[in-house]
């Protein structure tokens, strides 16, 4: 496979033609923030935190680094006033869902995001899709899915599958940048095994 030379933050980076900007940046040790990316599953472009500026033949585009393919003479800027402003806005929207998530708090400090800018939504899920995609693409179980659309969209365990597959797996848990997945799991367990769940619950 032929080699492509592109420039990221003023640094010449060699990449293969099947790489994305994010792949090339990671190879070169250049950090680009992500919340919905995982190397074992197909890129999703859901969180948009990996937004960068990409110049191609003098034209600047705002693109998702995890999806945008490298090409010859591509010039990428991972930080700029415009990019930082975009990431700050994205983080403030996400913080309305999960204001106490550690990953979001760390990024909020870096970009000066205000967790109280937007009205709170107690879903805790930021729709990164990591759990859904990992279960489908890596585990091949499809035990988790998205339900509803728009503001009411959320993740849900499918009872008839999760009762057989999830209790001894939980590989998706560490992927979740908030506590939404764990909360959904506890809820699913309570509905699937209501009596045993209540009996095992700690006494108050």
C-alpha positions in Angstrom: 0.0 0.0 0.0 1.4 3.4 -1.0 2.6 5.9 1.5 1.0 9.4 1.8 2.6 12.4 3.4 0.3 14.9 5.0 0.9 17.7 7.5 -0.6 17.8 11.0 0.0 20.8 13.2 3.0 21.7 11.1 4.5 18.2 11.3 5.0 16.0 8.2 3.3 12.7 8.9 3.6 9.5 6.9 0.4 7.5 6.6 -1.0 4.6 4.5 -3.9 5.4 2.1 -6.4 3.4 4.2 -5.9 5.6 7.3 -8.0 8.4 8.6 -6.7 11.7 10.0 -7.2 10.3 13.5 -5.2 7.2 12.6 -2.3 9.3 11.2 -2.4 11.6 14.2 -2.3 8.7 16.7 0.6 7.2 14.8 2.5 10.5 15.0 1.7 10.9 18.7 -0.6 13.9 18.2 -3.6 13.9 20.5 -7.1 14.5 19.2 -9.9 14.1 21.7 -12.6 11.5 21.1 -15.5 10.0 23.0 -17.1 7.6 20.5 -14.0 6.1 19.0 -12.7 2.6 19.7 -10.0 0.9 17.7 -11.8 -2.4 17.5 -15.0 -1.1 16.0 -16.0 0.9 12.9 -15.7 4.7 13.2 -19.0 6.4 14.0 -18.4 10.1 14.1 -21.1 10.6 16.7 -19.5 12.8 19.3 -17.7 15.1 16.9 -15.1 16.0 19.5 -12.4 14.9 17.0 -13.4 17.8 14.7 -10.3 19.4 13.0 -9.6 21.8 10.2 -8.5 20.2 7.0 -7.0 22.2 4.1 -7.1 20.6 0.7 -5.8 22.7 -2.2 -6.4 25.9 -0.4 -9.9 25.1 0.8 -10.6 24.6 4.5 -13.1 22.1 5.7 -14.3 21.3 9.2 -14.2 17.5 9.4 -14.4 14.6 11.8 -10.9 13.2 12.1 -12.1 9.6 12.8 -13.9 9.5 9.4 -11.9 11.7 7.1 -9.4 9.8 4.9 -5.9 11.0 4.5 -4.7 12.3 1.2 -1.6 13.7 -0.4 -0.8 17.3 0.6 -3.5 17.4 3.2 -2.9 20.1 5.9 -4.6 19.5 9.2 -4.9 21.7 12.3 -6.1 19.9 15.4 -6.2 23.1 17.5 -7.3 26.6 16.5 -9.6 29.2 18.0 -12.5 27.9 15.8 -11.9 24.2 16.7 -11.6 25.0 20.4 -14.9 26.9 20.2 -16.6 24.0 18.5 -15.3 21.5 21.0 -16.3 23.7 23.9 -19.9 23.9 22.6 -20.1 20.2 22.0 -18.8 19.5 25.6 -21.4 21.9 27.1 -24.2 20.1 25.3 -22.9 16.7 26.5 -22.4 18.0 30.0 -26.2 18.8 30.1 -26.7 15.0 30.0 -23.8 13.8 32.2 -22.4 16.8 34.2 -20.5 14.5 36.6 -18.9 12.2 34.1 -15.1 12.2 34.8 -14.1 12.1 31.1 -16.3 15.1 30.3 -15.1 17.0 33.3 -11.5 16.6 32.3 -12.2 17.8 28.8 -14.3 20.7 30.1 -11.4 22.0 32.1 -9.1 21.8 29.0 -11.6 23.7 26.8 -13.2 26.0 29.4 -16.6 24.5 29.0 -19.4 25.5 31.4 -21.4 22.4 32.6 -24.3 24.7 33.6 -24.8 26.5 30.3 -27.6 24.3 29.1 -30.7 22.9 30.8 -30.0 19.5 32.4 -31.3 16.3 30.9 -31.1 13.4 33.4 -30.5 10.7 30.8 -26.8 10.4 31.5 -26.3 8.9 28.0 -24.4 11.0 25.5 -25.3 8.7 22.6 -21.7 7.7 21.8 -22.9 4.3 20.8 -19.8 2.5 22.0 -21.7 -0.1 23.9 -24.2 -0.8 21.1 -21.5 -1.1 18.5 -19.0 -3.1 20.6 -21.7 -5.6 21.4 -22.7 -5.9 17.8 -19.4 -5.8 16.0 -17.0 -7.4 18.5 -19.1 -9.7 20.6 -21.7 -10.4 17.8 -24.5 -10.5 20.4 -26.6 -7.4 19.7 -27.8 -7.3 23.3 -27.9 -3.5 23.5 -29.7 -1.1 21.2 -30.8 2.4 20.8 -34.6 3.1 21.3 -36.6 6.1 20.3 -35.2 9.1 18.4 -34.1 12.7 19.1 -34.3 13.9 22.7 -35.9 10.7 23.9 -33.3 8.4 22.4 -31.6 6.1 24.9 -29.8 2.8 25.2 -31.6 -0.3 26.3 -30.6 -4.0 26.9 -32.7 -6.5 25.0 -34.1 -8.8 27.8 -34.2 -12.1 25.9 -30.6 -11.7 24.7 -29.0 -9.9 27.7 -30.4 -12.5 30.1 -28.2 -15.1 28.4 -25.2 -13.0 27.4 -24.6 -10.0 29.6 -24.5 -11.0 33.2 -21.1 -12.7 32.8 -19.7 -10.4 30.1 -19.9 -6.7 30.9 -17.0 -6.0 28.5 -18.8 -2.8 27.4 -18.9 -1.3 30.8 -15.3 0.2 30.7 -16.1 1.8 27.3 -18.9 4.0 28.7 -17.7 7.6 29.3 -20.7 8.2 31.6 -22.7 5.9 34.0 -25.6 5.5 31.6 -24.7 2.0 30.6 -24.4 0.7 34.2 -27.7 2.4 35.1 -29.4 0.7 32.1 -27.9 -2.6 33.1 -29.3 -2.4 36.6 -32.7 -1.4 35.3 -32.7 -4.3 32.9 -31.6 -6.7 35.6 -34.4 -5.5 37.9 -37.1 -6.0 35.2 -35.7 -9.4 34.1 -35.2 -10.9 37.5 -37.4 -8.7 39.8 -37.5 -11.1 42.7 -33.8 -12.2 42.8 -32.7 -8.6 42.2 -34.7 -7.3 45.2 -33.6 -10.1 47.4 -29.9 -9.3 46.6 -30.3 -5.6 47.0 -28.5 -4.2 50.2 -30.8 -3.4 53.1 -31.2 0.3 54.0 
